[in-house]
Amino acid sequence: MESKILSPRERQVLHLIAYENTNVEIAEMLYISDQTVKSHRKNLLQKLSVRNSAGLVRKGFELGLLRVSDV
């Protein structure tokens, strides 16, 4: 259910978080500001009801948004 409420950009940010990229690195890869990355990360935390990046990755696997071959 939660996976359907994520925007395509939020899914992209989630994948980059799973690859251990920092906010600055993600911003550079996506050609957006690090402030925008922080907003996406904050939205992901809220939408997936987790507290940190580890929780995002765990929930991403649980929801099928991430696969072992992805990371």
C-alpha positions in Angstrom: 0.0 0.0 0.0 2.7 2.5 1.0 4.6 1.9 -2.2 1.8 3.5 -4.3 2.0 6.8 -2.4 5.7 7.3 -3.2 6.4 9.6 -6.1 8.9 8.4 -8.8 11.5 10.8 -7.4 11.0 9.5 -3.9 11.6 6.0 -5.2 14.7 7.2 -6.9 16.0 8.8 -3.7 15.2 5.6 -1.8 17.3 3.6 -4.2 20.2 6.0 -3.9 19.9 6.0 0.0 20.1 2.2 -0.2 23.4 2.6 -2.1 24.8 4.6 0.8 24.8 7.9 -1.0 24.8 11.1 1.1 22.3 13.9 0.6 24.9 15.9 -1.3 25.8 13.0 -3.5 22.2 12.3 -4.3 21.6 16.0 -5.1 24.5 16.0 -7.5 23.3 12.8 -9.2 19.8 14.1 -9.6 20.7 17.7 -10.4 18.6 19.0 -7.5 19.6 20.9 -4.3 20.6 19.1 -1.2 17.7 20.8 0.5 15.3 19.1 -1.9 16.9 15.8 -1.1 16.3 16.5 2.6 12.7 17.2 1.8 12.4 13.9 -0.1 14.1 12.0 2.7 11.8 13.6 5.3 8.7 12.7 3.2 10.0 9.1 2.8 10.5 8.8 6.6 6.9 10.0 7.2 5.2 8.0 4.4 6.9 4.8 5.3 6.6 5.4 9.1 10.2 4.9 9.9 12.8 6.9 12.0 16.0 6.7 10.0 17.8 5.6 6.8 18.2 2.0 8.1 14.4 1.9 8.5 13.9 3.3 5.0 16.0 0.5 3.5 14.3 -2.2 5.7 10.9 -1.0 4.7 11.9 -0.7 1.1 12.8 -4.4 1.1 9.6 -5.3 3.0 7.4 -3.5 0.5 9.3 -4.9 -2.5 10.6 -1.4 -3.5 14.2 -2.7 -3.2 15.7 -6.0 -4.1 19.1 -7.5 -3.2 20.2 -7.1 -6.9 19.4 -3.4 -6.6 21.9 -2.7 -3.8 
